[in-house]
Amino acid sequence: MEPGRVRRHHGRVRGAGVANGGNRRPEVSATRRVRIHYQRLPDNEQVFDQRVVLDRDDVIVTVTDPGAIKAPVLVGGRAVLEPGSRAVWFTFPGLWHDAGRFHLADGAFTGIYANILTPPRIEGSVWHTTDLFLDVWLPANGSVTLLDEDELAEALTHAHIDHELAGRARNEADRLLDLAAAGSWPPPIVSEWTLERIVADEDRPS
């Protein structure tokens, strides 16, 4: 999910193909925005408007606006996002997950949140993706955890997702857990593009 994309209180997105193929040069933008259509099965869709801060073939980095988070997001009973806080999102074209750097309202970093989702369909400034229920959480000081297995099981029970797609979601979640255990996830780009870096760029005179 995403915050706005953290499922129950959140949700989020990215997808399967990049409309502009080829070897694009990295693009850093101060004004470009995207609208992310984030579907939650069976029939709920939210649209998130976020600013693009980096656009490369392998990753697109976006940031939420200061007022985008409307309610606290809890993991294990503790707030990891709250009103007034911001999230930095990393979309990986063609992959079955995204990743977000979460913070509290005072800017304190709380951890990395990965939504398991369909590869985003990226069509210029409009993206489409579908949340696949499972999420992976890596707290700032703690061990990686798989979240929302109960939601996936319930979705299967009600035929909101088929077994093939559910299996794809589990495989992707397991892959991230294995990579995290080996120290290979999240990728370096997630550590490089911090909220502090983005805010410093926002405050720099144009």
ABEGO torsion letter per residue (X at the ends): XBBGABBAABEBBBBABBABBEBBBBBBBAABBBBBBBBBOAABBBBBBBBBABBBAABBBBBBBAAABABBBBBGGBBABBBGBBBBBBBBBGBABBBBBBBBAAGBBAEBBBBBBBBBBBBEABBBBBBAGBBBBBBABEBBBBBGAAAAAAAAAAGABBAAAAAAAAAAAAAAAAAAAAGAOBBAAAAABBAAAAAAAAABBX
